[in-house]
């Protein structure tokens, strides 16, 4: 893979986090001075024990296609 491929993947991840990511509610409630973990649907916040799991359903292929990363 070339450098451009990795940069494209990095941009896709940034767009996915910006569009679908939400701050962890437990981080906000329990550690208000800390920057909260940005969670994507179905992912877990590893800061807390037991870990908080985002209850939103996993992303579908249509969600990934809406990011527009295929050139």
PQR file with spaces between the fields and no chain letter, atoms N, CA, C, O and H, PARSE charges and radii, in Angstrom:
ATOM       1  N    UNK     1       0.835   -1.180    0.000 -0.4000 1.5000
ATOM       2  CA   UNK     1       0.000    0.000    0.000 -0.0000 2.0000
ATOM       3  C    UNK     1       0.881    1.245    0.000  0.5500 1.7000
ATOM       4  O    UNK     1       1.935    1.283    0.635 -0.5500 1.4000
ATOM       5  N    UNK     2       0.436    2.227   -0.704 -0.4000 1.5000
ATOM       6  CA   UNK     2       1.214    3.458   -0.806 -0.0000 2.0000
ATOM       7  C    UNK     2       0.783    4.443    0.278  0.5500 1.7000
ATOM       8  O    UNK     2      -0.193    4.220    0.995 -0.5500 1.4000
ATOM       9  H    UNK     2      -0.420    2.195   -1.220  0.4000 1.0000
ATOM      10  N    UNK     3       1.517    5.511    0.375 -0.4000 1.5000
ATOM      11  CA   UNK     3       1.216    6.560    1.340 -0.0000 2.0000
ATOM      12  C    UNK     3      -0.169    7.160    1.075  0.5500 1.7000
ATOM      13  O    UNK     3      -0.901    7.473    2.014 -0.5500 1.4000
ATOM      14  H    UNK     3       2.309    5.692   -0.207  0.4000 1.0000
ATOM      15  N    UNK     4      -0.523    7.318   -0.194 -0.4000 1.5000
ATOM      16  CA   UNK     4      -1.827    7.885   -0.539 -0.0000 2.0000
ATOM      17  C    UNK     4      -2.968    6.980   -0.073  0.5500 1.7000
ATOM      18  O    UNK     4      -4.027    7.463    0.328 -0.5500 1.4000
ATOM      19  H    UNK     4       0.072    7.064   -0.957  0.4000 1.0000
ATOM      20  N    UNK     5      -2.746    5.662   -0.127 -0.4000 1.5000
ATOM      21  CA   UNK     5      -3.765    4.724    0.348 -0.0000 2.0000
ATOM      22  C    UNK     5      -4.008    4.907    1.848  0.5500 1.7000
ATOM      23  O    UNK     5      -5.152    4.956    2.300 -0.5500 1.4000
ATOM      24  H    UNK     5      -1.885    5.269   -0.452  0.4000 1.0000
ATOM      25  N    UNK     6      -2.909    5.008    2.619 -0.4000 1.5000
ATOM      26  CA   UNK     6      -3.042    5.189    4.060 -0.0000 2.0000
ATOM      27  C    UNK     6      -3.686    6.525    4.395  0.5500 1.7000
ATOM      28  O    UNK     6      -4.487    6.611    5.325 -0.5500 1.4000
ATOM      29  H    UNK     6      -1.980    4.968    2.252  0.4000 1.0000
ATOM      30  N    UNK     7      -3.344    7.563    3.651 -0.4000 1.5000
ATOM      31  CA   UNK     7      -3.964    8.869    3.878 -0.0000 2.0000
ATOM      32  C    UNK     7      -5.458    8.823    3.565  0.5500 1.7000
ATOM      33  O    UNK     7      -6.253    9.469    4.248 -0.5500 1.4000
ATOM      34  H    UNK     7      -2.693    7.493    2.895  0.4000 1.0000
ATOM      35  N    UNK     8      -5.842    8.072    2.546 -0.4000 1.5000
ATOM      36  CA   UNK     8      -7.254    7.917    2.219 -0.0000 2.0000
ATOM      37  C    UNK     8      -8.014    7.194    3.319  0.5500 1.7000
ATOM      38  O    UNK     8      -9.139    7.567    3.654 -0.5500 1.4000
ATOM      39  H    UNK     8      -5.196    7.548    1.992  0.4000 1.0000
ATOM      40  N    UNK     9      -7.395    6.155    3.882 -0.4000 1.5000
ATOM      41  CA   UNK     9      -8.018    5.426    4.982 -0.0000 2.0000
ATOM      42  C    UNK     9      -8.166    6.339    6.195  0.5500 1.7000
ATOM      43  O    UNK     9      -9.206    6.339    6.854 -0.5500 1.4000
ATOM      44  H    UNK     9      -6.482    5.853    3.610  0.4000 1.0000
ATOM      45  N    UNK    10      -7.129    7.114    6.486 -0.4000 1.5000
ATOM      46  CA   UNK    10      -7.176    8.027    7.622 -0.0000 2.0000
ATOM      47  C    UNK    10      -8.296    9.058    7.457  0.5500 1.7000
ATOM      48  O    UNK    10      -8.998    9.372    8.418 -0.5500 1.4000
ATOM      49  H    UNK    10      -6.285    7.114    5.951  0.4000 1.0000
ATOM      50  N    UNK    11      -8.462    9.582    6.242 -0.4000 1.5000
ATOM      51  CA   UNK    11      -9.529   10.554    5.985 -0.0000 2.0000
ATOM      52  C    UNK    11     -10.911    9.901    6.138  0.5500 1.7000
ATOM      53  O    UNK    11     -11.840   10.523    6.654 -0.5500 1.4000
ATOM      54  H    UNK    11      -7.891    9.327    5.461  0.4000 1.0000
ATOM      55  N    UNK    12     -11.038    8.663    5.694 -0.4000 1.5000
ATOM      56  CA   UNK    12     -12.307    7.948    5.829 -0.0000 2.0000
ATOM      57  C    UNK    12     -12.661    7.751    7.304  0.5500 1.7000
ATOM      58  O    UNK    12     -13.819    7.916    7.688 -0.5500 1.4000
ATOM      59  H    UNK    12     -10.283    8.158    5.276  0.4000 1.0000
ATOM      60  N    UNK    13     -11.676    7.401    8.131 -0.4000 1.5000
ATOM      61  CA   UNK    13     -11.913    7.218    9.560 -0.0000 2.0000
ATOM      62  C    UNK    13     -12.319    8.542   10.205  0.5500 1.7000
ATOM      63  O    UNK    13     -13.211    8.568   11.053 -0.5500 1.4000
ATOM      64  H    UNK    13     -10.736    7.267    7.820  0.4000 1.0000
ATOM      65  N    UNK    14     -11.679    9.632    9.816 -0.4000 1.5000
ATOM      66  CA   UNK    14     -12.042   10.950   10.348 -0.0000 2.0000
ATOM      67  C    UNK    14     -13.475   11.315    9.991  0.5500 1.7000
ATOM      68  O    UNK    14     -14.215   11.822   10.833 -0.5500 1.4000
ATOM      69  H    UNK    14     -10.955    9.612    9.127  0.4000 1.0000
ATOM      70  N    UNK    15     -13.873   11.059    8.745 -0.4000 1.5000
ATOM      71  CA   UNK    15     -15.248   11.363    8.330 -0.0000 2.0000
ATOM      72  C    UNK    15     -16.251   10.491    9.067  0.5500 1.7000
ATOM      73  O    UNK    15     -17.324   10.960    9.446 -0.5500 1.4000
ATOM      74  H    UNK    15     -13.271   10.647    8.060  0.4000 1.0000
ATOM      75  N    UNK    16     -15.904    9.211    9.275 -0.4000 1.5000
ATOM      76  CA   UNK    16     -16.805    8.293    9.972 -0.0000 2.0000
ATOM      77  C    UNK    16     -16.995    8.725   11.428  0.5500 1.7000
ATOM      78  O    UNK    16     -18.119    8.719   11.931 -0.5500 1.4000
ATOM      79  H    UNK    16     -15.032    8.830    8.967  0.4000 1.0000
ATOM      80  N    UNK    17     -15.921    9.095   12.099 -0.4000 1.5000
ATOM      81  CA   UNK    17     -16.030    9.552   13.494 -0.0000 2.0000
ATOM      82  C    UNK    17     -16.802   10.861   13.593  0.5500 1.7000
ATOM      83  O    UNK    17     -17.575   11.059   14.531 -0.5500 1.4000
ATOM      84  H    UNK    17     -15.009    9.099   11.691  0.4000 1.0000
ATOM      85  N    UNK    18     -16.594   11.766   12.617 -0.4000 1.5000
ATOM      86  CA   UNK    18     -17.293   13.054   12.650 -0.0000 2.0000
ATOM      87  C    UNK    18     -18.795   12.880   12.420  0.5500 1.7000
ATOM      88  O    UNK    18     -19.607   13.578   13.027 -0.5500 1.4000
ATOM      89  H    UNK    18     -15.967   11.605   11.855  0.4000 1.0000
ATOM      90  N    UNK    19     -19.154   11.956   11.550 -0.4000 1.5000
ATOM      91  CA   UNK    19     -20.568   11.783   11.212 -0.0000 2.0000
ATOM      92  C    UNK    19     -21.316   10.918   12.221  0.5500 1.7000
ATOM      93  O    UNK    19     -22.440   11.252   12.598 -0.5500 1.4000
ATOM      94  H    UNK    19     -18.495   11.389   11.057  0.4000 1.0000
ATOM      95  N    UNK    20     -20.718    9.815   12.664 -0.4000 1.5000
ATOM      96  CA   UNK    20     -21.429    8.839   13.492 -0.0000 2.0000
ATOM      97  C    UNK    20     -20.975    8.807   14.952  0.5500 1.7000
ATOM      98  O    UNK    20     -21.636    8.179   15.779 -0.5500 1.4000
ATOM      99  H    UNK    20     -19.805    9.543   12.358  0.4000 1.0000
ATOM     100  N    UNK    21     -19.879    9.460   15.283 -0.4000 1.5000
ATOM     101  CA   UNK    21     -19.358    9.409   16.640 -0.0000 2.0000
ATOM     102  C    UNK    21     -20.127   10.295   17.603  0.5500 1.7000
ATOM     103  O    UNK    21     -20.577   11.382   17.243 -0.5500 1.4000
ATOM     104  H    UNK    21     -19.343    9.970   14.610  0.4000 1.0000
ATOM     105  N    UNK    22     -20.273    9.811   18.846 -0.4000 1.5000
ATOM     106  CA   UNK    22     -20.903   10.574   19.913 -0.0000 2.0000
ATOM     107  C    UNK    22     -20.050   10.418   21.166  0.5500 1.7000
ATOM     108  O    UNK    22     -19.443    9.367   21.371 -0.5500 1.4000
ATOM     109  H    UNK    22     -19.907    8.927   19.138  0.4000 1.0000
ATOM     110  N    UNK    23     -19.997   11.455   22.011 -0.4000 1.5000
ATOM     111  CA   UNK    23     -19.208   11.333   23.240 -0.0000 2.0000
ATOM     112  C    UNK    23     -19.834   10.317   24.206  0.5500 1.7000
ATOM     113  O    UNK    23     -21.055   10.182   24.283 -0.5500 1.4000
ATOM     114  H    UNK    23     -20.491   12.309   21.845  0.4000 1.0000
ATOM     115  N    UNK    24     -18.984    9.622   24.923 -0.4000 1.5000
ATOM     116  CA   UNK    24     -19.433    8.625   25.894 -0.0000 2.0000
ATOM     117  C    UNK    24     -20.145    9.331   27.050  0.5500 1.7000
ATOM     118  O    UNK    24     -19.561   10.217   27.674 -0.5500 1.4000
ATOM     119  H    UNK    24     -17.992    9.732   24.860  0.4000 1.0000
ATOM     120  N    UNK    25     -21.405    8.954   27.350 -0.4000 1.5000
ATOM     121  CA   UNK    25     -22.125    9.620   28.435 -0.0000 2.0000
ATOM     122  C    UNK    25     -21.530    9.345   29.814  0.5500 1.7000
ATOM     123  O    UNK    25     -21.630   10.190   30.703 -0.5500 1.4000
ATOM     124  H    UNK    25     -21.879    8.235   26.844  0.4000 1.0000
ATOM     125  N    UNK    26     -20.914    8.184   30.007 -0.4000 1.5000
ATOM     126  CA   UNK    26     -20.286    7.890   31.301 -0.0000 2.0000
ATOM     127  C    UNK    26     -19.043    8.729   31.505  0.5500 1.7000
ATOM     128  O    UNK    26     -18.753    9.126   32.633 -0.5500 1.4000
ATOM     129  H    UNK    26     -20.833    7.498   29.285  0.4000 1.0000
ATOM     130  N    UNK    27     -18.298    9.013   30.442 -0.4000 1.5000
ATOM     131  CA   UNK    27     -17.127    9.893   30.571 -0.0000 2.0000
ATOM     132  C    UNK    27     -17.574   11.290   30.990  0.5500 1.7000
ATOM     133  O    UNK    27     -16.944   11.925   31.836 -0.5500 1.4000
ATOM     134  H    UNK    27     -18.535    8.691   29.525  0.4000 1.0000
ATOM     135  N    UNK    28     -18.666   11.763   30.390 -0.4000 1.5000
ATOM     136  CA   UNK    28     -19.164   13.098   30.701 -0.0000 2.0000
ATOM     137  C    UNK    28     -19.643   13.165   32.149  0.5500 1.7000
ATOM     138  O    UNK    28     -19.381   14.151   32.838 -0.5500 1.4000
ATOM     139  H    UNK    28     -19.178   11.247   29.703  0.4000 1.0000
ATOM     140  N    UNK    29     -20.340   12.135   32.617 -0.4000 1.5000
ATOM     141  CA   UNK    29     -20.904   12.135   33.963 -0.0000 2.0000
ATOM     142  C    UNK    29     -19.851   11.886   35.043  0.5500 1.7000
ATOM     143  O    UNK    29     -19.870   12.541   36.085 -0.5500 1.4000
ATOM     144  H    UNK    29     -20.554   11.335   32.057  0.4000 1.0000
ATOM     145  N    UNK    30     -18.935   10.948   34.805 -0.4000 1.5000
ATOM     146  CA   UNK    30     -18.001   10.540   35.848 -0.0000 2.0000
ATOM     147  C    UNK    30     -16.698   11.319   35.834  0.5500 1.7000
ATOM     148  O    UNK    30     -16.052   11.451   36.874 -0.5500 1.4000
ATOM     149  H    UNK    30     -18.919   10.416   33.959  0.4000 1.0000
ATOM     150  N    UNK    31     -16.298   11.838   34.682 -0.4000 1.5000
ATOM     151  CA   UNK    31     -15.029   12.568   34.572 -0.0000 2.0000
ATOM     152  C    UNK    31     -15.249   13.829   33.741  0.5500 1.7000
ATOM     153  O    UNK    31     -14.799   13.898   32.597 -0.5500 1.4000
ATOM     154  H    UNK    31     -16.822   11.731   33.837  0.4000 1.0000
ATOM     155  N    UNK    32     -15.933   14.825   34.300 -0.4000 1.5000
ATOM     156  CA   UNK    32     -16.326   15.989   33.500 -0.0000 2.0000
ATOM     157  C    UNK    32     -15.160   16.847   33.004  0.5500 1.7000
ATOM     158  O    UNK    32     -15.322   17.571   32.021 -0.5500 1.4000
ATOM     159  H    UNK    32     -16.299   14.769   35.230  0.4000 1.0000
ATOM     160  N    UNK    33     -14.009   16.791   33.639 -0.4000 1.5000
ATOM     161  CA   UNK    33     -12.878   17.623   33.208 -0.0000 2.0000
ATOM     162  C    UNK    33     -12.065   16.966   32.095  0.5500 1.7000
ATOM     163  O    UNK    33     -11.219   17.609   31.475 -0.5500 1.4000
ATOM     164  H    UNK    33     -13.878   16.204   34.437  0.4000 1.0000
ATOM     165  N    UNK    34     -12.320   15.708   31.852 -0.4000 1.5000
ATOM     166  CA   UNK    34     -11.598   14.952   30.833 -0.0000 2.0000
ATOM     167  C    UNK    34     -12.343   15.031   29.511  0.5500 1.7000
ATOM     168  O    UNK    34     -13.568   15.157   29.495 -0.5500 1.4000
ATOM     169  H    UNK    34     -13.008   15.185   32.356  0.4000 1.0000
ATOM     170  N    UNK    35     -11.624   14.960   28.415 -0.4000 1.5000
ATOM     171  CA   UNK    35     -12.273   14.890   27.105 -0.0000 2.0000
ATOM     172  C    UNK    35     -12.920   13.517   26.961  0.5500 1.7000
ATOM     173  O    UNK    35     -12.254   12.501   27.159 -0.5500 1.4000
ATOM     174  H    UNK    35     -10.629   14.858   28.428  0.4000 1.0000
ATOM     175  N    UNK    36     -14.208   13.467   26.619 -0.4000 1.5000
ATOM     176  CA   UNK    36     -14.879   12.166   26.548 -0.0000 2.0000
ATOM     177  C    UNK    36     -14.408   11.356   25.339  0.5500 1.7000
ATOM     178  O    UNK    36     -14.002   11.908   24.316 -0.5500 1.4000
ATOM     179  H    UNK    36     -14.750   14.292   26.458  0.4000 1.0000
ATOM     180  N    UNK    37     -14.474   10.047   25.485 -0.4000 1.5000
ATOM     181  CA   UNK    37     -14.165    9.144   24.389 -0.0000 2.0000
ATOM     182  C    UNK    37     -15.252    9.276   23.329  0.5500 1.7000
ATOM     183  O    UNK    37     -16.437    9.329   23.660 -0.5500 1.4000
ATOM     184  H    UNK    37     -14.804    9.598   26.315  0.4000 1.0000
ATOM     185  N    UNK    38     -14.863    9.328   22.072 -0.4000 1.5000
ATOM     186  CA   UNK    38     -15.827    9.393   20.977 -0.0000 2.0000
ATOM     187  C    UNK    38     -16.160    7.954   20.570  0.5500 1.7000
ATOM     188  O    UNK    38     -15.290    7.196   20.142 -0.5500 1.4000
ATOM     189  H    UNK    38     -13.900    9.285   21.804  0.4000 1.0000
ATOM     190  N    UNK    39     -17.433    7.602   20.713 -0.4000 1.5000
ATOM     191  CA   UNK    39     -17.874    6.233   20.425 -0.0000 2.0000
ATOM     192  C    UNK    39     -18.647    6.177   19.120  0.5500 1.7000
ATOM     193  O    UNK    39     -19.473    7.040   18.823 -0.5500 1.4000
ATOM     194  H    UNK    39     -18.139    8.218   21.060  0.4000 1.0000
ATOM     195  N    UNK    40     -18.360    5.157   18.364 -0.4000 1.5000
ATOM     196  CA   UNK    40     -19.152    4.853   17.178 -0.0000 2.0000
ATOM     197  C    UNK    40     -20.199    3.816   17.574  0.5500 1.7000
ATOM     198  O    UNK    40     -20.036    3.150   18.597 -0.5500 1.4000
ATOM     199  H    UNK    40     -17.689    4.456   18.606  0.4000 1.0000
ATOM     200  N    UNK    41     -21.265    3.660   16.797 -0.4000 1.5000
ATOM     201  CA   UNK    41     -22.330    2.720   17.169 -0.0000 2.0000
ATOM     202  C    UNK    41     -21.811    1.306   17.425  0.5500 1.7000
ATOM     203  O    UNK    41     -21.088    0.733   16.610 -0.5500 1.4000
ATOM     204  H    UNK    41     -21.397    4.200   15.966  0.4000 1.0000
ATOM     205  N    UNK    42     -22.200    0.757   18.585 -0.4000 1.5000
ATOM     206  CA   UNK    42     -21.826   -0.609   18.940 -0.0000 2.0000
ATOM     207  C    UNK    42     -20.447   -0.748   19.550  0.5500 1.7000
ATOM     208  O    UNK    42     -20.092   -1.848   19.973 -0.5500 1.4000
ATOM     209  H    UNK    42     -22.787    1.222   19.247  0.4000 1.0000
ATOM     210  N    UNK    43     -19.648    0.309   19.618 -0.4000 1.5000
ATOM     211  CA   UNK    43     -18.306    0.224   20.175 -0.0000 2.0000
ATOM     212  C    UNK    43     -18.336    0.474   21.668  0.5500 1.7000
ATOM     213  O    UNK    43     -19.330    0.964   22.204 -0.5500 1.4000
ATOM     214  H    UNK    43     -19.936    1.202   19.274  0.4000 1.0000
ATOM     215  N    UNK    44     -17.235    0.133   22.348 -0.4000 1.5000
ATOM     216  CA   UNK    44     -17.172    0.252   23.794 -0.0000 2.0000
ATOM     217  C    UNK    44     -16.161    1.307   24.219  0.5500 1.7000
ATOM     218  O    UNK    44     -15.166    1.560   23.540 -0.5500 1.4000
ATOM     219  H    UNK    44     -16.428   -0.266   21.913  0.4000 1.0000
ATOM     220  N    UNK    45     -16.451    1.912   25.362 -0.4000 1.5000
ATOM     221  CA   UNK    45     -15.518    2.852   25.979 -0.0000 2.0000
ATOM     222  C    UNK    45     -14.651    2.040   26.927  0.5500 1.7000
ATOM     223  O    UNK    45     -15.160    1.472   27.893 -0.5500 1.4000
ATOM     224  H    UNK    45     -17.260    1.707   25.913  0.4000 1.0000
ATOM     225  N    UNK    46     -13.373    1.976   26.672 -0.4000 1.5000
ATOM     226  CA   UNK    46     -12.483    1.137   27.459 -0.0000 2.0000
ATOM     227  C    UNK    46     -11.950    1.843   28.701  0.5500 1.7000
ATOM     228  O    UNK    46     -11.137    1.276   29.431 -0.5500 1.4000
ATOM     229  H    UNK    46     -12.960    2.438   25.887  0.4000 1.0000
ATOM     230  N    UNK    47     -12.394    3.068   28.948 -0.4000 1.5000
ATOM     231  CA   UNK    47     -11.939    3.798   30.125 -0.0000 2.0000
ATOM     232  C    UNK    47     -12.605    3.248   31.377  0.5500 1.7000
ATOM     233  O    UNK    47     -11.985    3.225   32.441 -0.5500 1.4000
ATOM     234  H    UNK    47     -13.054    3.529   28.354  0.4000 1.0000
ATOM     235  N    UNK    48     -13.846    2.807   31.274 -0.4000 1.5000
ATOM     236  CA   UNK    48     -14.634    2.396   32.422 -0.0000 2.0000
ATOM     237  C    UNK    48     -14.625    0.881   32.592  0.5500 1.7000
ATOM     238  O    UNK    48     -14.519    0.131   31.622 -0.5500 1.4000
ATOM     239  H    UNK    48     -14.349    2.826   30.410  0.4000 1.0000
ATOM     240  N    UNK    49     -14.738    0.448   33.845 -0.4000 1.5000
ATOM     241  CA   UNK    49     -14.890   -0.970   34.163 -0.0000 2.0000
ATOM     242  C    UNK    49     -16.156   -1.122   34.967  0.5500 1.7000
ATOM     243  O    UNK    49     -16.244   -0.503   36.027 -0.5500 1.4000
ATOM     244  H    UNK    49     -14.824    1.057   34.634  0.4000 1.0000
ATOM     245  N    UNK    50     -17.133   -1.882   34.562 -0.4000 1.5000
ATOM     246  CA   UNK    50     -17.234   -2.558   33.274 -0.0000 2.0000
ATOM     247  C    UNK    50     -17.408   -1.542   32.152  0.5500 1.7000
ATOM     248  O    UNK    50     -17.930   -0.449   32.374 -0.5500 1.4000
ATOM     249  H    UNK    50     -17.061   -2.385   33.701  0.4000 1.0000
ATOM     250  N    UNK    51     -16.973   -1.900   30.958 -0.4000 1.5000
ATOM     251  CA   UNK    51     -16.997   -0.929   29.863 -0.0000 2.0000
ATOM     252  C    UNK    51     -18.413   -0.553   29.442  0.5500 1.7000
ATOM     253  O    UNK    51     -19.334   -1.369   29.461 -0.5500 1.4000
ATOM     254  H    UNK    51     -16.549   -2.787   30.778  0.4000 1.0000
ATOM     255  N    UNK    52     -18.550    0.727   29.058 -0.4000 1.5000
ATOM     256  CA   UNK    52     -19.821    1.202   28.519 -0.0000 2.0000
ATOM     257  C    UNK    52     -19.859    0.839   27.043  0.5500 1.7000
ATOM     258  O    UNK    52     -18.895    1.090   26.319 -0.5500 1.4000
ATOM     259  H    UNK    52     -17.801    1.390   29.042  0.4000 1.0000
ATOM     260  N    UNK    53     -20.960    0.251   26.589 -0.4000 1.5000
ATOM     261  CA   UNK    53     -21.128   -0.121   25.187 -0.0000 2.0000
ATOM     262  C    UNK    53     -22.217    0.764   24.594  0.5500 1.7000
ATOM     263  O    UNK    53     -23.318    0.856   25.137 -0.5500 1.4000
ATOM     264  H    UNK    53     -21.743    0.047   27.177  0.4000 1.0000
ATOM     265  N    UNK    54     -21.902    1.413   23.478 -0.4000 1.5000
ATOM     266  CA   UNK    54     -22.867    2.275   22.801 -0.0000 2.0000
ATOM     267  C    UNK    54     -24.029    1.408   22.311  0.5500 1.7000
ATOM     268  O    UNK    54     -23.811    0.468   21.547 -0.5500 1.4000
ATOM     269  H    UNK    54     -21.008    1.338   23.037  0.4000 1.0000
ATOM     270  N    UNK    55     -25.271    1.710   22.742 -0.4000 1.5000
ATOM     271  CA   UNK    55     -26.400    0.836   22.404 -0.0000 2.0000
ATOM     272  C    UNK    55     -26.919    0.985   20.970  0.5500 1.7000
ATOM     273  O    UNK    55     -27.790    0.222   20.553 -0.5500 1.4000
ATOM     274  H    UNK    55     -25.448    2.473   23.363  0.4000 1.0000
ATOM     275  N    UNK    56     -26.401    1.950   20.214 -0.4000 1.5000
ATOM     276  CA   UNK    56     -26.884    2.117   18.841 -0.0000 2.0000
ATOM     277  C    UNK    56     -26.477    0.911   17.999  0.5500 1.7000
ATOM     278  O    UNK    56     -25.437    0.307   18.263 -0.5500 1.4000
ATOM     279  H    UNK    56     -25.694    2.570   20.552  0.4000 1.0000
ATOM     280  N    UNK    57     -27.270    0.549   16.996 -0.4000 1.5000
ATOM     281  CA   UNK    57     -26.916   -0.607   16.156 -0.0000 2.0000
ATOM     282  C    UNK    57     -25.670   -0.336   15.323  0.5500 1.7000
ATOM     283  O    UNK    57     -25.348    0.813   15.022 -0.5500 1.4000
ATOM     284  H    UNK    57     -28.114    1.040   16.782  0.4000 1.0000
ATOM     285  N    UNK    58     -24.982   -1.399   14.957 -0.4000 1.5000
ATOM     286  CA   UNK    58     -23.785   -1.290   14.126 -0.0000 2.0000
ATOM     287  C    UNK    58     -24.109   -0.586   12.805  0.5500 1.7000
ATOM     288  O    UNK    58     -25.249   -0.603   12.339 -0.5500 1.4000
ATOM     289  H    UNK    58     -25.245   -2.333   15.202  0.4000 1.0000
ATOM     290  N    UNK    59     -23.094    0.026   12.221 -0.4000 1.5000
ATOM     291  CA   UNK    59     -23.277    0.711   10.945 -0.0000 2.0000
ATOM     292  C    UNK    59     -23.536   -0.298    9.829  0.5500 1.7000
ATOM     293  O    UNK    59     -22.963   -1.388    9.816 -0.5500 1.4000
ATOM     294  H    UNK    59     -22.168    0.041   12.599  0.4000 1.0000
ATOM     295  N    UNK    60     -24.398    0.078    8.906 -0.4000 1.5000
ATOM     296  CA   UNK    60     -24.702   -0.781    7.766 -0.0000 2.0000
ATOM     297  C    UNK    60     -23.834   -0.370    6.573  0.5500 1.7000
ATOM     298  O    UNK    60     -23.122    0.633    6.631 -0.5500 1.4000
ATOM     299  H    UNK    60     -24.864    0.963    8.917  0.4000 1.0000
ATOM     300  N    UNK    61     -23.899   -1.132    5.524 -0.4000 1.5000
ATOM     301  CA   UNK    61     -23.147   -0.805    4.324 -0.0000 2.0000
ATOM     302  C    UNK    61     -23.638    0.512    3.725  0.5500 1.7000
ATOM     303  O    UNK    61     -22.847    1.270    3.163 -0.5500 1.4000
ATOM     304  H    UNK    61     -24.477   -1.947    5.477  0.4000 1.0000
ATOM     305  N    UNK    62     -24.933    0.787    3.842 -0.4000 1.5000
ATOM     306  CA   UNK    62     -25.472    2.056    3.346 -0.0000 2.0000
ATOM     307  C    UNK    62     -24.879    3.244    4.113  0.5500 1.7000
ATOM     308  O    UNK    62     -24.638    4.302    3.532 -0.5500 1.4000
ATOM     309  H    UNK    62     -25.575    0.172    4.299  0.4000 1.0000
ATOM     310  N    UNK    63     -24.642    3.066    5.432 -0.4000 1.5000
ATOM     311  CA   UNK    63     -24.011    4.129    6.219 -0.0000 2.0000
ATOM     312  C    UNK    63     -22.590    4.384    5.733  0.5500 1.7000
ATOM     313  O    UNK    63     -22.170    5.533    5.593 -0.5500 1.4000
ATOM     314  H    UNK    63     -24.838    2.206    5.905  0.4000 1.0000
ATOM     315  N    UNK    64     -21.849    3.302    5.476 -0.4000 1.5000
ATOM     316  CA   UNK    64     -20.479    3.464    4.979 -0.0000 2.0000
ATOM     317  C    UNK    64     -20.477    4.097    3.590  0.5500 1.7000
ATOM     318  O    UNK    64     -19.614    4.918    3.277 -0.5500 1.4000
ATOM     319  H    UNK    64     -22.190    2.369    5.590  0.4000 1.0000
ATOM     320  N    UNK    65     -21.442    3.714    2.761 -0.4000 1.5000
ATOM     321  CA   UNK    65     -21.511    4.284    1.409 -0.0000 2.0000
ATOM     322  C    UNK    65     -21.842    5.765    1.445  0.5500 1.7000
ATOM     323  O    UNK    65     -21.440    6.507    0.549 -0.5500 1.4000
ATOM     324  H    UNK    65     -22.143    3.047    3.014  0.4000 1.0000
ATOM     325  N    UNK    66     -22.573    6.213    2.470 -0.4000 1.5000
ATOM     326  CA   UNK    66     -22.943    7.623    2.555 -0.0000 2.0000
ATOM     327  C    UNK    66     -21.738    8.516    2.878  0.5500 1.7000
ATOM     328  O    UNK    66     -21.819    9.736    2.732 -0.5500 1.4000
ATOM     329  H    UNK    66     -22.900    5.610    3.198  0.4000 1.0000
ATOM     330  N    UNK    67     -20.630    7.922    3.313 -0.4000 1.5000
ATOM     331  CA   UNK    67     -19.434    8.716    3.596 -0.0000 2.0000
ATOM     332  C    UNK    67     -18.746    9.178    2.311  0.5500 1.7000
ATOM     333  O    UNK    67     -18.043   10.188    2.314 -0.5500 1.4000
ATOM     334  H    UNK    67     -20.565    6.931    3.431  0.4000 1.0000
ATOM     335  N    UNK    68     -18.943    8.453    1.228 -0.4000 1.5000
ATOM     336  CA   UNK    68     -18.408    8.868   -0.058 -0.0000 2.0000
ATOM     337  C    UNK    68     -16.911    8.729   -0.206  0.5500 1.7000
ATOM     338  O    UNK    68     -16.268    9.594   -0.800 -0.5500 1.4000
ATOM     339  H    UNK    68     -19.514    7.632    1.226  0.4000 1.0000
ATOM     340  N    UNK    69     -16.339    7.654    0.322 -0.4000 1.5000
ATOM     341  CA   UNK    69     -14.899    7.468    0.222 -0.0000 2.0000
ATOM     342  C    UNK    69     -14.438    6.736   -1.013  0.5500 1.7000
ATOM     343  O    UNK    69     -13.233    6.618   -1.233 -0.5500 1.4000
ATOM     344  H    UNK    69     -16.861    6.951    0.805  0.4000 1.0000
ATOM     345  N    UNK    70     -15.351    6.238   -1.832 -0.4000 1.5000
ATOM     346  CA   UNK    70     -14.971    5.486   -3.040 -0.0000 2.0000
ATOM     347  C    UNK    70     -14.776    6.436   -4.201  0.5500 1.7000
ATOM     348  O    UNK    70     -15.728    7.051   -4.682 -0.5500 1.4000
ATOM     349  H    UNK    70     -16.330    6.335   -1.654  0.4000 1.0000
ATOM     350  N    UNK    71     -13.529    6.552   -4.650 -0.4000 1.5000
ATOM     351  CA   UNK    71     -13.251    7.435   -5.794 -0.0000 2.0000
ATOM     352  C    UNK    71     -12.832    6.648   -7.006  0.5500 1.7000
ATOM     353  O    UNK    71     -12.560    7.230   -8.056 -0.5500 1.4000
ATOM     354  H    UNK    71     -12.756    6.053   -4.259  0.4000 1.0000
